[in-house]
Amino acid sequence: SQELRMNSGATAPEWYTPAVASSDFVKIASINQTTSAANAVQFNSCFTSAYDFYEIRGRLVAATTYPRFQALNTANAVLNGASYKYTWGGSQINSSGSGNTQNGGTFSDSNINMNTWDTENADKSKDFIIRVANPQTRVGTERPMIQWEAYGHSAGNELQHVQGAGYYNTSDKWGGFKIYSSSGSVNPTWYVNVYGLKS
């Protein structure tokens, strides 16, 4: 729309069209699954050549196992071979005030386990942030990578925080992703937003 302003000589009003604001951080997909529960959510074709970096922010509620990540290829098929490689480390504190740290990882898994440590408390939320780098851009033998952090309460009333990084060791470009929890005392619900970041 146009707005009225004074001209450069301050002698008369004139109409002009202001520039449209743009953002380098754009929400491109979301799921707010409060009316029906499912063990998994899948985002098809959310990764495109429009962005080199993505950020996924989410919350998993009422599940007893950790959120797990799998990539999709550009045909939206789940990449579920034993080619995921990841490393993780984290810390925890319990109700008595004692805590410790742990770390681990694997060079052969069918998913990336984003919390790996102790049984989750079904009454508490599991929050996570996933950063995806270059899902559709390859230079040489480069692989799309994720970096994540996850946090929540375990069944032992421990507050836990885990972070890690990993990738799927094939030449597939990624078109999207799936996040799932393999079990829950109540069917899990999800709140997940996907954002694209301009280079």
C-alpha positions as CSV (number, residue, x, y, z in Angstrom):
1,S,0.0,0.0,0.0
2,Q,1.1,3.6,-0.6
3,E,1.7,6.2,2.1
4,L,1.8,10.0,1.9
5,R,5.0,11.9,2.7
6,M,6.7,15.2,2.0
7,N,8.9,15.4,-1.1
8,S,12.6,15.8,-0.8
9,G,12.4,19.5,-1.1
10,A,9.7,19.8,1.5
11,T,7.5,21.8,-0.9
12,A,4.6,19.4,-1.5
13,P,3.2,16.0,-0.4
14,E,3.8,12.9,-2.5
15,W,2.7,9.3,-2.5
16,Y,5.3,6.5,-2.2
17,T,5.3,2.7,-1.7
18,P,7.4,1.6,1.3
19,A,9.7,-1.4,1.0
20,V,8.2,-4.6,2.3
21,A,10.0,-6.0,5.3
22,S,11.6,-9.4,4.9
23,S,12.9,-11.9,7.5
24,D,16.0,-14.1,7.4
25,F,14.2,-16.5,9.9
26,V,11.0,-17.9,8.3
27,K,8.5,-20.3,9.8
28,I,7.7,-22.8,7.0
29,A,5.8,-25.7,8.7
30,S,4.2,-26.6,12.0
31,I,2.2,-29.3,13.8
32,N,0.2,-28.6,16.9
33,Q,-1.2,-32.0,17.7
34,T,-3.5,-31.6,20.7
35,T,-6.7,-33.3,19.5
36,S,-5.2,-36.6,18.3
37,A,-2.1,-38.4,19.5
38,A,0.5,-40.3,17.5
39,N,3.9,-41.9,18.1
40,A,5.4,-40.0,15.2
41,V,5.2,-36.8,13.2
42,Q,6.5,-36.4,9.7
43,F,7.3,-33.3,7.7
44,N,7.4,-34.0,4.0
45,S,9.2,-31.7,1.5
46,C,10.0,-29.1,4.1
47,F,13.6,-28.9,3.1
48,T,14.2,-27.2,-0.3
49,S,17.0,-25.4,-2.0
50,A,15.5,-22.1,-0.7
51,Y,17.5,-22.4,2.5
52,D,20.8,-24.0,3.5
53,F,20.0,-24.1,7.3
54,Y,16.9,-25.0,9.2
55,E,15.9,-25.0,12.8
56,I,13.3,-27.3,14.3
57,R,11.8,-26.5,17.7
58,G,9.5,-29.0,19.4
59,R,7.9,-30.5,22.5
60,L,6.9,-34.1,23.1
61,V,4.3,-34.7,25.8
62,A,3.2,-38.0,27.5
63,A,5.8,-40.4,26.1
64,T,8.1,-42.7,28.1
65,T,10.8,-43.0,25.4
66,Y,13.0,-40.3,23.9
67,P,12.3,-38.3,20.7
68,R,14.2,-39.9,17.8
69,F,15.1,-38.3,14.5
70,Q,15.1,-39.8,11.0
71,A,15.7,-38.0,7.7
72,L,13.5,-38.4,4.6
73,N,14.9,-38.4,1.1
74,T,13.6,-36.1,-1.6
75,A,10.8,-38.7,-2.4
76,N,9.8,-38.4,1.3
77,A,10.8,-42.0,2.1
78,V,12.3,-42.5,5.5
79,L,16.0,-43.1,5.6
80,N,16.1,-45.9,8.2
81,G,19.1,-48.0,7.4
82,A,21.8,-48.5,10.0
83,S,23.8,-45.6,8.7
84,Y,23.2,-42.9,11.3
85,K,26.3,-41.8,13.2
86,Y,26.1,-39.5,16.2
87,T,27.7,-38.4,19.4
88,W,26.1,-37.0,22.5
89,G,26.9,-35.7,26.0
90,G,24.8,-34.4,28.8
91,S,24.2,-33.7,32.5
92,Q,21.5,-34.3,35.1
93,I,20.5,-33.2,38.5
94,N,18.1,-35.1,40.8
95,S,15.8,-34.1,43.7
96,S,18.5,-34.7,46.3
97,G,20.8,-32.2,44.6
98,S,23.3,-34.7,43.2
99,G,24.2,-34.8,39.6
100,N,26.6,-36.3,37.0
101,T,27.5,-36.2,33.4
102,Q,27.5,-38.9,30.7
103,N,28.4,-39.2,27.0
104,G,28.2,-41.7,24.2
105,G,27.3,-42.3,20.6
106,T,27.3,-44.8,17.8
107,F,28.6,-45.3,14.3
108,S,25.7,-47.6,13.3
109,D,22.0,-46.9,14.2
110,S,18.7,-46.7,12.4
111,N,17.8,-43.3,13.9
112,I,19.3,-40.5,16.0
113,N,18.3,-40.9,19.6
114,M,18.1,-37.4,21.0
115,N,18.0,-38.1,24.7
116,T,19.6,-41.6,25.1
117,W,19.8,-41.4,28.9
118,D,17.4,-43.0,31.5
119,T,13.7,-43.6,31.1
120,E,11.6,-40.6,30.4
121,N,8.8,-39.4,32.8
122,A,5.5,-39.6,30.9
123,D,4.0,-36.8,33.0
124,K,6.7,-34.3,31.9
125,S,7.5,-32.7,28.6
126,K,10.5,-33.4,26.4
127,D,11.7,-30.3,24.6
128,F,14.1,-30.2,21.8
129,I,15.9,-28.0,19.3
130,I,17.4,-29.4,16.1
131,R,19.6,-27.5,13.7
132,V,19.9,-28.9,10.2
133,A,22.8,-27.9,7.9
134,N,22.7,-28.2,4.1
135,P,19.9,-30.8,3.7
136,Q,20.0,-30.4,-0.1
137,T,23.4,-28.8,-0.8
138,R,26.4,-31.2,-1.3
139,V,30.0,-30.3,-1.9
140,G,32.1,-33.3,-2.7
141,T,31.2,-36.0,-0.2
142,E,29.5,-33.6,2.3
143,R,26.6,-35.1,4.2
144,P,23.6,-33.2,5.7
145,M,24.2,-32.8,9.5
146,I,22.1,-32.1,12.5
147,Q,23.0,-30.6,15.8
148,W,20.5,-30.9,18.6
149,E,19.8,-30.4,22.3
150,A,17.0,-32.1,24.3
151,Y,15.9,-31.7,27.9
152,G,13.2,-32.9,30.3
153,H,12.5,-35.0,33.4
154,S,13.3,-38.7,33.7
155,A,11.2,-41.3,35.6
156,G,13.7,-41.0,38.4
157,N,12.8,-37.3,38.9
158,E,16.0,-36.2,37.3
159,L,16.2,-33.0,35.2
160,Q,18.4,-33.9,32.2
161,H,20.0,-32.0,29.3
162,V,21.6,-33.7,26.4
163,Q,23.2,-32.3,23.2
164,G,24.8,-33.9,20.2
165,A,25.5,-34.0,16.5
166,G,25.1,-36.6,13.8
167,Y,24.4,-37.5,10.2
168,Y,23.1,-40.2,7.8
169,N,26.1,-41.6,6.0
170,T,24.8,-41.8,2.4
171,S,24.7,-39.4,-0.5
172,D,21.0,-38.9,-0.2
173,K,19.7,-35.3,-0.1
174,W,17.1,-34.7,2.5
175,G,13.6,-33.6,1.7
176,G,12.1,-33.7,5.2
177,F,12.3,-35.5,8.5
178,K,10.4,-37.7,10.9
179,I,10.5,-37.6,14.7
180,Y,9.0,-40.4,16.8
181,S,8.7,-41.9,20.2
182,S,8.5,-45.7,20.3
183,S,6.1,-45.9,23.3
184,G,4.2,-44.0,25.9
185,S,1.9,-44.6,28.8
186,V,-0.5,-42.1,27.1
187,N,-0.3,-41.6,23.4
188,P,2.2,-38.9,22.8
189,T,1.3,-35.4,21.5
190,W,3.6,-33.0,19.7
191,Y,4.2,-29.3,19.2
192,V,6.7,-28.9,16.4
193,N,7.7,-25.8,14.3
194,V,10.2,-25.7,11.4
195,Y,12.0,-22.6,10.4
196,G,14.2,-21.8,7.4
197,L,17.3,-19.6,7.8
198,K,18.8,-17.7,4.9
199,S,22.5,-18.0,4.3
